[in-house]
Amino acid sequence: NVGWCTSRSSKMVSVRTSILEDLDAYPRTSRWSRATPSTAKSLEGVPLAAEEAENPAKDVPRGIIIAMATLVVTGALVLFLATGAGGALAMSTSGNPLVEALGNSVWAVVVNYIGLAGLIASFFSIMYAYSRQTFALSRAGYLPTSLSVTNSRKAPVLAIIVPGIIGFLLSLTGQGGVLLNMAVFGAAVSYVLIMISHIVLRVKQPGLNRPYKTPGGIVTTSIALVIAAASVVATFLVDVLAAGLTFAAFAAMMAYFGLYRRHHLVANSPDEEFAALMSAEEDVA
C-alpha cells in the first residue's frame, strides 16, 4: 500500500508539474491580443446604423445585445472545443485554432469557407462604418467638408474612397499585426471617452428622455470605464510601437482641430445644432 501511494503521489506531482509548465509556456499577452480585436471591432459598427434603423431606441440596443451574446457563445465554444481537441499548448501559438484543431477533416475546410465569408462580410461592414463616421465628422466640420459631399444617389463618395485608399496604402506595409493593434488601441480609447461621456450626461442631464437606459446606470458604466482604461494600458504592454503611433495620430488630429477646424465648424449641421440646444438648456436651467 505504501508503495502504491508513493507511486500515485509521484504521478500526481509529475502531472501537476507538466500542467504548470504548459501554463508557463502559454503566451498570455498573445492570447489577449488575439481576443480583444475580435470582440471589440465586431460591436462598434452597430450604433452607426442608428439613422437607418426603423426604431433606433429599440433596434440598436437589441442589435448590440444579440451581437454580444453571439460573440460570447461562439468564443466560449472555440475556447473549449479547440483546446480540448488540439491541446492548450498547441492552440496557444495558433493563429487559426479552430481549423488547426479540426486537422485535415472536411469540417476544417467548411470552417475555412465560413471564415472567408465572414471576412468578406466584415470588409463591407468596415466600409459602411468608416464612411458613416467620416461623413458625420465632415458634415459637422470636424473634417474637411468635401468628405461629406454626396452624389446624385446621396452616397458620400469621398467618405468611402479616401479612407479606403489610406487603409489600402497602410496594408502595403505588410505590418498586419501592428495595424491590428493600432485599431485595438483606438477602439479602447474611444470606449474610455464613451464611458466618460455617459457618466457626464447622466450627471448633467438626469431628466433627459432615455428610451433605453443602461442597466445599473453609472455603476456599470464606471466598471466598464475601469476595464476600458486597463485595456488602453494593456495595449502599450502588448505593442508599444502600435500604441505610440496611434497616440501620435490622435495628437495630430487634435492639433488640427484645435488650431484650424474648430474655427470652421458647420453651424447648421445636426451635430452642432444638438450641441447648441444642449447649451441653451443648460443656460435656462
C-alpha positions in Angstrom: 0.0 0.0 0.0 2.8 2.3 0.9 4.5 1.7 -2.5 1.2 2.2 -4.3 0.6 5.6 -2.5 4.1 6.7 -3.2 3.8 5.8 -6.9 0.4 7.6 -7.2 1.8 10.7 -5.4 4.8 10.8 -7.7 2.5 10.6 -10.8 0.3 13.4 -9.4 3.3 15.6 -8.8 4.5 14.8 -12.4 1.2 15.7 -13.9 0.9 18.9 -11.8 4.4 19.9 -12.9 3.6 19.2 -16.6 0.4 21.4 -16.3 2.3 24.2 -14.7 5.0 24.0 -17.4 2.3 24.2 -20.1 0.7 27.3 -18.4 4.1 29.0 -18.1 4.7 28.3 -21.8 1.3 29.8 -22.7 1.8 33.3 -24.2 -0.8 35.3 -22.1 -0.3 38.6 -23.9 -0.7 36.9 -27.3 -3.9 35.3 -26.1 -5.5 38.5 -25.0 -4.2 40.5 -28.0 -6.0 38.0 -30.3 -9.2 38.0 -28.3 -9.6 41.8 -27.9 -9.8 42.8 -31.6 -12.4 40.1 -32.5 -14.8 41.2 -29.8 -14.3 45.0 -29.8 -14.3 45.6 -33.6 -17.4 43.5 -34.2 -19.7 45.5 -32.0 -18.8 49.2 -32.5 -20.3 49.3 -36.0 -23.8 48.7 -34.8 -24.6 52.2 -33.5 -23.5 53.7 -36.8 -26.7 52.2 -38.3 -28.9 54.3 -36.0 -30.1 56.7 -38.7 -31.1 53.8 -40.9 -32.9 51.9 -38.2 -36.7 52.0 -38.2 -36.8 52.4 -34.4 -33.3 53.2 -33.1 -34.3 53.3 -29.5 -35.2 49.6 -29.6 -33.4 48.2 -32.7 -29.8 49.5 -31.9 -29.7 48.1 -28.3 -31.3 44.9 -29.5 -28.6 44.5 -32.2 -25.8 45.2 -29.8 -27.1 42.7 -27.2 -27.6 40.0 -29.9 -24.1 40.6 -31.2 -22.6 40.4 -27.7 -24.4 37.2 -27.0 -23.3 35.7 -30.3 -19.7 36.6 -29.6 -19.8 35.2 -26.0 -21.3 31.8 -27.2 -19.1 31.3 -30.2 -16.0 32.5 -28.3 -16.7 30.1 -25.5 -17.2 27.2 -27.9 -13.9 27.9 -29.7 -12.1 28.3 -26.4 -13.3 24.9 -25.0 -13.7 22.8 -28.2 -10.4 23.8 -29.9 -8.4 23.5 -26.7 -10.0 20.1 -26.0 -9.3 18.8 -29.5 -5.8 20.3 -30.1 -4.4 20.9 -26.7 -3.8 24.1 -24.8 -0.1 24.3 -25.7 -0.6 23.8 -29.4 -3.6 26.2 -29.6 -1.7 29.0 -27.6 0.6 29.6 -30.6 -2.0 29.0 -33.3 -3.3 31.8 -35.5 -6.3 29.7 -36.5 -7.0 27.4 -33.6 -10.4 26.0 -34.6 -9.2 24.9 -38.1 -5.9 23.5 -36.8 -7.8 21.6 -34.1 -10.0 20.0 -36.8 -6.9 18.8 -38.7 -7.3 17.7 -42.3 -11.0 16.8 -42.0 -13.9 18.0 -44.2 -15.1 20.2 -41.3 -11.8 22.1 -41.4 -12.5 23.0 -45.0 -16.1 24.0 -44.1 -14.9 26.3 -41.3 -12.3 27.9 -43.5 -15.0 28.8 -46.1 -17.3 30.1 -43.4 -14.4 32.2 -42.1 -13.7 33.5 -45.6 -17.4 34.5 -46.0 -17.2 36.3 -42.6 -14.1 38.2 -43.7 -15.9 39.4 -46.8 -18.9 40.5 -44.8 -16.5 42.3 -42.4 -14.9 44.1 -45.3 -18.2 45.6 -46.4 -19.3 46.4 -42.8 -16.0 48.2 -42.2 -16.5 50.3 -45.3 -20.0 51.2 -44.1 -18.7 52.0 -40.6 -15.8 54.2 -41.6 -17.7 56.0 -44.4 -20.6 56.7 -42.0 -18.2 58.1 -39.3 -16.2 60.2 -41.8 -19.4 61.6 -43.3 -20.7 62.6 -39.9 -17.5 64.3 -38.8 -17.2 66.1 -42.1 -20.8 67.2 -42.1 -20.2 68.9 -38.7 -17.0 70.5 -39.9 -14.5 68.4 -37.8 -13.0 67.0 -41.0 -12.8 68.8 -44.5 -16.3 69.4 -45.6 -15.6 67.9 -49.1 -15.7 64.5 -47.5 -19.5 64.8 -46.8 -20.5 65.8 -50.3 -22.9 63.3 -51.8 -23.5 62.3 -55.4 -26.9 62.1 -57.2 -27.7 58.9 -55.3 -27.0 60.5 -51.9 -23.8 58.5 -51.3 -20.8 60.2 -49.7 -18.3 59.0 -52.4 -15.2 60.7 -51.0 -16.0 59.5 -47.5 -15.9 56.0 -48.9 -12.9 56.3 -51.2 -10.4 58.4 -49.3 -10.3 56.3 -46.1 -10.3 53.2 -48.3 -7.2 54.4 -50.1 -5.5 55.3 -46.8 -6.2 51.8 -45.5 -5.0 50.1 -48.7 -1.7 52.0 -48.6 -1.2 51.1 -45.0 -1.9 47.4 -45.9 1.0 47.5 -48.3 3.4 48.0 -45.4 2.9 44.3 -44.5 2.7 45.2 -40.8 -0.7 43.5 -40.2 -0.1 42.8 -36.5 0.9 46.4 -35.9 -2.1 47.8 -37.8 -4.5 45.5 -35.9 -3.0 46.6 -32.5 -3.4 50.2 -33.6 -7.1 49.6 -34.3 -7.4 48.0 -30.8 -5.7 51.0 -29.2 -8.0 53.4 -31.0 -11.1 51.3 -30.0 -10.0 51.2 -26.4 -9.5 55.0 -26.2 -13.0 55.5 -27.8 -14.5 53.3 -25.2 -13.0 55.3 -22.4 -14.4 58.5 -23.9 -17.8 56.9 -24.4 -18.0 55.8 -20.7 -16.9 59.3 -19.5 -19.5 60.9 -21.8 -22.2 58.7 -20.5 -21.4 59.4 -16.9 -21.2 63.2 -17.5 -24.5 63.1 -19.4 -26.3 61.2 -16.6 -25.0 63.7 -14.1 -25.7 66.9 -16.0 -28.9 65.7 -17.7 -30.6 63.3 -15.3 -34.1 64.2 -16.6 -33.3 63.7 -20.3 -35.7 61.3 -22.1 -33.9 58.0 -22.4 -35.8 55.3 -24.4 -33.1 52.9 -23.4 -31.3 53.1 -20.1 -28.1 51.3 -19.3 -28.7 48.6 -16.7 -27.0 49.7 -13.5 -26.6 53.2 -14.7 -23.4 55.0 -13.7 -22.3 52.0 -11.6 -21.9 49.6 -14.6 -20.6 52.4 -16.8 -17.9 53.1 -14.1 -16.9 49.4 -14.1 -16.7 49.5 -17.9 -14.6 52.6 -17.7 -12.1 50.9 -15.5 -11.9 47.9 -17.9 -11.5 50.2 -20.9 -8.7 52.2 -19.2 -7.0 48.9 -18.3 -7.3 47.9 -22.0 -5.6 51.1 -23.1 -2.7 50.4 -20.7 -2.6 46.7 -21.8 -2.2 47.9 -25.5 1.1 49.6 -24.5 2.3 46.3 -22.9 1.4 44.3 -26.0 2.8 46.6 -28.7 4.4 49.9 -27.7 5.0 50.8 -31.4 1.3 50.4 -32.4 0.1 52.3 -29.3 2.7 55.1 -29.8 1.8 55.5 -33.5 -1.9 55.7 -32.8 -1.4 58.1 -29.9 0.7 60.3 -32.3 -2.1 60.2 -34.9 -4.6 61.2 -32.3 -2.4 64.1 -31.2 -2.0 65.3 -34.8 -5.8 65.2 -35.3 -6.4 67.1 -32.1 -3.8 69.7 -33.1 -5.5 70.0 -36.5 -8.9 70.6 -34.8 -7.6 72.9 -32.1 -5.6 75.1 -34.5 -7.8 75.2 -37.5 -11.1 73.1 -37.8 -12.8 74.4 -34.6 -12.9 77.8 -36.3 -14.6 76.4 -39.3 -17.4 74.2 -37.9 -20.7 74.0 -39.8 -23.2 75.9 -37.7 -26.3 74.4 -39.1 -25.2 70.8 -39.0 -27.3 68.3 -37.0 -24.4 67.7 -34.6 -23.8 71.4 -33.9 -27.5 72.2 -33.6 -27.8 69.5 -31.0 -24.8 70.9 -29.1 -26.3 74.4 -29.3 -29.7 73.1 -27.9 -27.9 71.3 -25.0 -26.0 74.5 -24.2 -29.2 76.6 -24.3 -31.0 74.1 -22.0 -28.1 74.4 -19.5 -28.3 78.2 -19.6 -32.0 78.1 -18.9 -31.6 75.7 -16.1 
